[in-house]
Amino acid sequence: MARIQIPIEALTSRLNLQERFASVRSTSLSSRFSTMRPLSEFFDMKRVSKPANFAEVQSRVNYNLGHFSSNYVVMFAMLSIYALVTNPWLLFDIIALVGGTYLIGKLEGRDLEIGQHRYTTSQLYTVLYLTTIPIALIFASILSTGLWLIGASGVTIIGHAAFMDKPIDEAFSGEAV
């Protein structure tokens, strides 16, 4: 029986994902939020329509990922916050990891002395990681939360981008007269 091979490179190259992520990394946070589109434009129900074919889906996704990129970043952040709030073990684990790393960093390389015992920073980091990593993997189910976040944001963002039609003035800009 022959194996079915999906041309992932052909799908991802058409969406220009690598170029889009490079532009996200190179922009500052203040300039990122200055390009946010208003909610009235983002939720314009008059522009929602079913695409006729895959070429139109691709065209809409390419346009809307660039046009609403700041809105999509905010949407991803909101889904991330929701995932943290609904998973208290993960929230506790992240707070413990960040707080422990901060407190160990405050020692500035010196050993911690508690009574007769002396602990090096290496020992403290080891204990911190040996407690927070199993909590994240077992109790906080970080893998399922991460996969949920990827799936939920992917469906939401790509779904919005695929069903939101281009504005009229933009729809005719690529055609020859």
C-alpha positions in Angstrom: 0.0 0.0 0.0 1.4 3.4 -1.0 1.9 6.1 1.5 0.1 9.4 1.1 2.5 12.3 1.2 1.2 15.8 1.9 3.3 18.5 0.3 3.7 20.7 3.4 6.3 22.9 1.8 3.9 23.7 -1.1 1.2 24.7 1.3 3.4 26.8 3.6 5.3 28.5 0.8 2.1 29.9 -0.7 1.1 31.5 2.6 4.5 33.2 3.0 4.5 32.3 6.7 8.3 32.6 7.2 8.3 36.2 5.9 5.2 37.1 8.0 6.9 35.8 11.2 10.1 37.7 10.4 8.2 40.9 10.1 6.5 40.2 13.5 9.8 39.7 15.2 11.4 42.9 13.7 8.7 45.3 14.7 8.5 47.0 18.1 5.6 46.6 20.5 4.4 50.2 20.2 4.5 50.1 16.4 2.7 46.8 16.5 -0.3 48.2 18.4 -0.4 51.4 16.3 -1.4 49.3 13.3 -4.4 47.7 15.0 -7.6 47.9 13.0 -10.8 49.2 14.7 -13.3 46.6 16.0 -15.9 47.8 13.6 -13.7 46.9 10.7 -12.5 43.6 12.3 -16.1 42.4 13.0 -17.7 43.8 9.9 -20.4 41.3 9.2 -21.1 42.8 5.8 -17.8 41.5 4.5 -18.2 37.9 5.8 -18.8 35.5 2.9 -18.0 32.0 1.8 -15.1 31.8 -0.5 -15.8 30.3 -3.9 -12.6 28.2 -4.2 -9.2 27.5 -2.6 -7.5 30.2 -4.6 -9.9 32.8 -3.1 -9.3 31.4 0.4 -5.5 31.7 -0.2 -5.9 35.3 -1.5 -8.1 36.3 1.5 -5.8 34.7 4.0 -2.7 36.4 2.5 -4.4 39.8 2.5 -6.1 39.5 6.0 -3.0 38.1 7.8 -1.2 41.2 6.8 -4.1 43.6 7.2 -5.3 42.4 10.6 -1.9 41.1 12.0 -2.0 43.2 15.2 -5.6 42.2 15.9 -4.6 38.5 15.5 -1.7 39.0 17.9 -4.2 40.4 20.5 -6.5 37.5 19.8 -3.7 35.0 20.4 -2.8 36.9 23.7 -6.4 36.7 24.8 -6.6 33.0 24.2 -3.3 32.5 26.0 -4.6 34.4 29.1 -7.8 32.3 28.9 -5.7 29.2 28.9 -3.7 30.3 31.9 -6.8 31.4 33.9 -8.6 28.2 33.3 -5.6 26.1 34.2 -4.6 27.1 37.8 -1.8 24.5 38.0 -0.1 25.9 35.0 -0.5 29.5 36.3 1.0 28.4 39.7 3.8 26.6 38.0 4.7 29.6 35.8 4.6 32.0 38.8 6.8 29.5 40.8 9.3 29.2 38.0 9.6 32.9 37.3 9.6 33.8 41.0 12.2 31.2 41.8 14.4 32.2 39.0 14.1 35.8 40.1 14.9 35.0 43.7 17.9 32.8 42.8 19.2 35.6 40.5 19.0 38.1 43.4 21.7 36.0 45.1 24.1 37.1 42.4 26.1 33.9 42.4 26.5 33.7 46.2 25.5 30.6 48.1 22.3 30.5 50.1 22.8 29.8 53.8 19.9 28.7 55.9 21.0 27.8 59.4 23.8 25.2 59.2 23.0 24.4 55.6 24.7 25.9 52.5 23.1 25.7 49.0 24.8 26.7 45.8 22.9 28.4 43.0 23.4 25.3 40.9 21.7 23.2 43.5 18.9 25.8 43.8 18.2 25.8 40.1 18.3 22.0 40.0 15.6 21.8 42.8 13.6 24.5 41.1 13.6 22.7 37.8 13.0 19.3 39.3 9.9 20.6 41.0 8.4 22.8 38.3 8.9 20.6 35.3 7.0 17.6 36.7 4.2 19.9 37.8 4.0 21.3 34.3 4.0 18.0 32.6 1.8 15.9 35.0 -0.5 18.2 36.8 -0.7 21.3 34.6 -0.8 19.3 31.4 1.2 21.9 29.5 1.3 19.8 26.3 -2.5 19.6 26.0 -2.8 23.3 26.9 -0.2 24.2 24.3 -1.9 22.1 21.6 -5.3 23.6 22.5 -3.8 27.1 22.2 -2.4 26.3 18.8 -5.6 24.7 17.6 -7.9 27.4 19.0 -5.9 30.3 17.7 -5.3 28.6 14.3 -9.0 27.9 13.8 -10.0 31.3 15.0 -7.4 33.3 13.1 -7.4 31.3 9.8 -11.2 31.0 10.0 -11.6 34.8 10.3 -9.0 35.4 7.6 -10.6 33.0 5.2 -14.2 34.2 5.6 -13.5 38.0 5.8 -13.7 39.3 2.2 -11.3 42.0 1.0 -12.6 45.6 0.8 -14.0 46.6 -2.5 -11.1 49.0 -3.3 -8.5 46.3 -2.6 -10.4 43.6 -4.5 -9.9 45.4 -7.8 -6.4 46.8 -7.2 -4.7 43.7 -8.5 -6.6 43.4 -11.8 -5.4 44.9 -15.0 -7.6 47.6 -16.6 
